[in-house]
Amino acid sequence: MGDEKSLDSTALPNGSGAAAVLAAGIGSLMVAVFAIAADQISSVKRMMVFYKPTGPLSGVTTCAVVIWLVVWMVLDRRWRTRDVALGKIVTVAVTLLGLSVLLTFPPVADLF
């Protein structure tokens, strides 16, 4: 009885958190996509060299982080005052994360 939490009408919407979760999934997928593109396309490989000692990995990670931040900002602005279907968003984000891990696994990445 005393342990039950009452529903508070001032509860925060979950949109900002959902935006962060989905943006993380998209950002992780972008790492894989950019890595495959840099491995397979010589012009992309040259464009991705932001710091010579690191090679194209510097551009791959930098571009993926920029996309992650932009997606997070856009989604947060659209969803910050809303309650969204968090279960679906987490499912999509985890799927994107799994796909990104799979795509960076060398036998799979070498298929492209």
Buried (B, 14 or more C-beta within 10 A) or exposed (E): EEEEEEEEEEEEEBBBBBBBBBBBBBBBBBBBBBBBBBBEEEEBBEBBBBEEEBBBBBBBBBBBEEBBEEBBEEBBEEBBEEEBEBEEBBEBBEEBBEBBBEBBEEEBBEEE
